[in-house]
Amino acid sequence: MSWIAIAGEERRWTDEAVFDAALRPRDQLLARGSLLIETRLSAEGRPQTLLSYERSHPWPGALSLQALPGGSIVLVMSQGTEVFHTLLDYPADARTDVLRLTFSWDSTRRWGRLALERPDSDKVAMRVTPPPPPLVLEDIFTMTRRPQLCQTDPDLVFFAVSDEIEPVGPMPSLTGNVPVATSGGYRCLKDLRCGDTVHTRNSGLVPVLHRVSRVVPALGSFRPVRLRAPYLGLKRDVVVAPFQRLVIGGSEVEYTFGREAVLVPALSLVNGFAAVQEEGLLTLRYHNLLLPSHDAFIAAGAALESLYVGRLRRDRDRLSASLLAECRAGLLPEQHRAGYQVLRPFEAITLAEARAA
C-alpha cells in the first residue's frame, strides 16, 4: 500500500480500507509512514502555519508545521506527554518557489527524517531526526476530511499521507505509455529495462542503466500535463509531470535565443493548445530512464530530458533516501547538465506556436 489520504485542490480522499472504523479502530497508531506537503512560501516573508491540528481525546495530541521568515521549517508534534520538535533550514532564495516537504517516520526503528525539495531542482535538504511520535489514524482522517478542525495556510497546495517511507531526490516524470525510440522501434516507457538501448538527441544509441518508477498524488507539481501533437515535433500526445523538460533545437531556436538548443518545461506550455493539464486523477505512476550521461531520449518524436542524478552516488544519505537506493552501485554514473537556457512560459508558448505553424 502507499497513499492513504490526500487533500488539496478541492479534493479530499481517504482510503476506505484503512479508515473504515468497523474494520480498524481509528485510535490505532500509524507506526510507519510519510507526510508529504507541497506549498508556496510567502513572498512577503511572513510566518506561515502550513498545517496545524490539535485534539484532547482519547489523549492530548497535536501537530504543527510552520515556515519562519528566517528560512526555517519547524515541525512540532505531541502524543500525550511526549513532545517532538525539529527544524530544517531552506535557502532564502527559495522563498517564492514551490517547495515539497516530506516527513517520514518508523517507530519500530526509532527513526525519523525531514526533507525539503524544489520540484524544479535536484537539490535536497535533509535531516535525520530523533524518534518522532507516530500519527494516529483518527488525526489523519480528521485533517483530511474535516478541514474546519485544522488550520492551513492559503498557500498550501496539498498534503498527503502514505503508510510507506516515501523517497526524496530525483523523481520520475513521464507516464508509462510514453513511446520511446529504441533499437527495436518504439516501445512503451514502462516496458523498458536495464540493458535496453534507446535513441538520444546527442549520443546516438545508448543503454538504459535503470528505470525508476513511483506512484504520486496527481496534484501540485505532480499534476499531469498532456503535451499535444503536433506541437514541438510530437507525433502523438504524451502525458508528463509539470516539470518534465523537452530539449528543443532548430533554426527558430538559434535565431530567437542565440543558442543551439533550449529547455522547455511542460508546465510552461500550458495554454490550451500546446499543452493542457489533465483533470480527474487522484494518483498516477510516473517513470523515467537513467542513462550513462544526462541526455534527452527520443519519445513520440520529441527529445525528453532523462533522469538527472548529478553526483548522487557520492552522497550515501541522499542515495539511500532516493528511488535509486536499490540500483547497483556500478550502474550509477556521475552526470553534469548541458547548461541549456530554460525558457519562460511566454517564450515557450511562442516557440511552440512557431514550430507548429
N, C-alpha and C positions, 0 to 999 in steps of 0.2 A: 504494500500500500504506500501511498505518498501523501498527496494533498487531502486534507480532511475538512478544511474550512477556508473560504475565500470571501473577501469583502472589498468592494470598491467599484467605482464607475456604475453605481446603481445596481450592482449585483451583490447578493448576499446568499451564500450557499454553505451548507454543512452536509457532510456525508451521513446519510441515514443509518448506515451500517455501524457507524461509530457512535452516533449521538442518540440512538433510539434508547430511551430510558428503560424500556421493558427488557431490552437485551443486555444493557450495560449501564450500571449506575453512573450518573454523571459526576458524582463526587470522587470518582477514580482519578488518579494522577496519570498524566501522560509522561511516563518516565524517560522517554527519548523522543526528540523531535526538533523542529526548527520553526521559528517565527520569522517570516520574510516581510519586510516593509519597503515600499518604494514611495519616495516623497520628493517634492521640490522644497528647497530651503529658502527662507525669506530673503529677498533681495535687499531688504532694509536692515537685515542683521538682527531682527527681533528674536527673542527666545520663543521657541515653539514647543508645545506639548503635542508630539506626534501621535501618541496613543497612551491613554491613561484609563485605568479601571480599578475599582475598589469594592470589596464586599466584606460583610461581617459574619456570614453563616456559610457552611457549618463551622468554620473557624475564620478568623481575620485573614485577609489576603489582599494583595494589591500588585499592580504592575504600572510602571510609569517609564515612558521613553521620551526623552527631551533632547532638542537641539539647542545648544547655547551659542550666543553671539561670538564668543571667543574661538569657536571652531571645534566644539566637542559634542559628542553624542553621549548622553548619560542614561544608563539603564538602572532602575531600582525595582526590586521585586521583594515581596514578603509572603511567607506562608506561616501562619501562627506567630511564634516569637522569632522565627528565623528571618533575617533581613540580608538581602544580597544587593551589592552596589558595584557597578563597574563603569569605566569611562573609556571612550575611544576618540582620539583626535582625528580630524579630517582637514585637508588642505583648505586654506582660506579662499583660494581661487575657485573652489568648487561650490561657493555659496548659492549660485543661481542655477546650478546644474541639477538634473535628476539624479538622485542617489538611491542606491539599493543597499539596505541594511539586512543582514542575516544573523540572527541569534540562534545558536544551536546548543543543545544540552543532552547529556547522557547521565542519568542519575546512577546507573549501575557502575559506570566507570568514574563517577565523581569528576565530571569534566564539563566545561562549557567553552564556547567560542563566540566572539562578536566580530563581524567582518563588515567592511564598508567598501562599496564599489561604485564606479560610474559606468553606466551601460555602454558609453561610447569610448571607454578607455580600458587598457589592460591592467591598470594599477589596482591593487587591493591592499587595504589597511586591515590588519587582523590583530586580535588579541585573544590569547587563551586565558580563560578566567578561572577563578576558584569555583568550586562546585555550586551551581545555582539551584534554587528550588525548582522542581518541575511544575508545569502548569496543570491546573485542574480542568478536566473536560468541561465542566459547567461554566467555568470562566471563558473558555474558548467559544463555547456556544453563545454565551451572553454577549461577548464583544462583537461577534459576527452577526447575530440575529436580532439583537436588541440595542441598536446604536444609541438610543436615548439614555442608556445606563452607563455609557463610557464617553470619554472626551477624545476627539481627534482634531487635528489641525486642518483648516481648509485646503492646505497644500498637500495633504496626504493623498497619494494616488490610489494605493490599495495596500491591504495586508493579507497574508495567507499563512496558514499553519499546516505543517507536514508532520507525519509521525516518523520521518526519516531524518538523518543528518544530511542536510542539503549542501551540495558542493558550491564553492565560490571560485572565481577565476575565469579563465577563458570559457565562453559559452557558445554552444551551437546556435545557429540562426537560420536554418533552412528546413523546410518541411520535407518529409521523406520521399514524396513523389516528384521532387525536382529532378528532371532528366539531366544526367551528367554524361559528357562525351568521354567514352573510354576507348581502349584499343579494339574492343569488340562492338563498337557502336554505342548508342545512348542507352544508359541503364538508370533505374531509379536510385537516388542517393542512398536510401535506406538499405539497399541490397549490396552496397559496396563493402569490401572487406580489405584488411591488410594484405598487401601484395597485388591487388588490382592496380591497373595503370590508367591514368586519366590524362586528358589533353589540357594543357595550361596555356596561358597567354604568353608567357615569357620563356618557359623552359621546355616546351615541347611535351613529350610523353613522360610522365613521372609516376613513381609508385605511391600508392596510398600507404602511409605509415600507421594510421589509426583513424577510426571513425568514432566521434563522440556523439552521444545522444542523451537527451534529457526531456522529461515532461515538466511543463511550467504552466502557471496560470496565464490565461490569454488576455492579460490586462497590462496597462502601462507600457513599459519598454519591451514587453513580450507580446503585445497585441499584434497579431499578424497583419502584414501588408501584402496585398496582391499587386505584383508588378505586371503590367498588361502589355501584351504584344499588340502592335509591332514596335512599340517604343524601345529605344536603346538597343536595338538589334535582337530583341527577344522573338523567338519563333512561336512561343506559346506562353500563356500566363504561368507565373510561378509565385508561390506564397512563401514569404520570408519574414524574419523579425525586423522591426523598425530600424535597427542599427546595422543590419547587414549592408555591406557596401559593394557596389559594382565598380569595376575598373573600366573607364571609357577613354578611348583614344580616337584618333582620326583628324582630318583636316579642320573640322569645325573647332575641335578642342585646341589644336595648335594655334589657329587664328585668333580665337576668342580669349584663351587663357595663357597662351605662350608656353604651353607645356605639352610633352608628348602624350601624357595621359593624366586623368584626374579620377578622384574617388567620389562616388555619388551614394550617400546613404539612402536606403529605401524610404525612410520617413520624409526626406526632403522632396520626394517625388509625388507625395500625396496631394493631388489637385482635382481628382475626379476623372482624369484622363489617363495619365501615365501610370498612376497607382491609386488604389483605394484601400482603406482599412477594412478588414474582414469583421463581420458582426456575428454575434450569437454564440461563439465558442467560449467554453469555460476553462478548459485546459487544452493543450496540444503538445505534441512531441516535436522538438527541433533536432536537427543533425548538423554536423559539419565534418570536413575532412582535414586531417593533419598531413601536410606534405613536407618533403625534405627542406624546402625553403618557403618563405611566406610569399605565395604566388596566388594567382587567380585561376581557377579551373573553369572550363567552358561548360555552361549549363544552359540548355534551351537556346543556344546561340549567343549568349552573353557571357562576359567574364565576371564571375562572382568570387569575392575575396575568400580565401581559405582561412582556417583557424590560425590565429597568431598566438604563439606561445613565448616569444622573446627568449629570455634566459631562465625560463621557469625551472628547468632541471637543476639549476644551481641553488634553488631555494627549497629545501626539503619540506618546510612547513607549508608553503604555498602549494607545492606539488601534491602533498598528501591531502590537502583540502579540496583539490580540484577533481574534475572529471577524468583527468589523466593519471590519477594515483595508481591505477592498475596497469597502465601501459608499461611495457618492458622498457627498462632504462636505456637500452641500446637503440631504441626507436625514437627517442626524444631528441630532436635537433635543437640547435640554437639558431634563432632567426633574427633578422633585422627588417624593419619596414623600408619600403622603397622611397618614402618621402613624397608621395603624391599629394597635391593640393586637394583638400576636401571641399567640395562645393557647398555653398549656402543654398537654402531652399529655392530662392528665386532664380539662382544660376542653374540649379539642377533642372528645374521645370523648363526654363528657356532652352537648355541643351536638349532635353527630351523631345520637345516640340520640333526643334530644328532637325533632329535625327529622324523623326517620323514623317516629316514633310516630303 
